[in-house]
């Protein structure tokens, strides 16, 4: 692959600028982690699938599976998706409260 090289005057100017700036401050790079030692996400997605034979499958967070599983989008007559939800300390009421709509309506004044 062809590429352009800086002309000698530009190369000299860039060398002066690099000297004035000094070394690039950064933390030591950790080259030991690599692909095998990378941190895994703490999120555990659950597999929810249609109880009928349509084969529709999704991944869903346990938080939302406890709130309620969606209907099969292929055919709503199939009903809600099926999922094994593990027991956990997360409270469904807290999830609902967190996402509740305000009881007092928001009034937007008309344009004058």
Residue pairs with C-beta under 8 A, 6 or more apart in sequence:
6 14
43 61
44 62
45 59
45 60
45 61
46 59
46 60
46 61
46 62
46 65
46 83
46 84
46 85
47 57
47 58
47 59
47 83
48 57
48 58
48 59
48 60
48 65
48 69
48 70
48 81
48 82
48 83
49 55
49 56
49 57
49 58
49 81
49 82
49 83
50 56
50 57
50 72
50 74
50 78
50 81
50 82
51 78
51 79
51 81
51 82
52 72
52 75
52 78
52 79
54 72
54 74
54 75
54 78
56 72
56 73
56 74
56 81
58 70
58 81
60 69
60 83
62 85
62 86
62 88
62 90
63 90
63 95
64 95
65 83
65 85
66 85
66 88
66 90
66 92
66 95
67 92
67 95
67 96
68 80
69 80
69 81
69 82
69 83
70 80
70 81
71 78
71 79
71 80
71 81
72 78
72 79
72 80
72 81
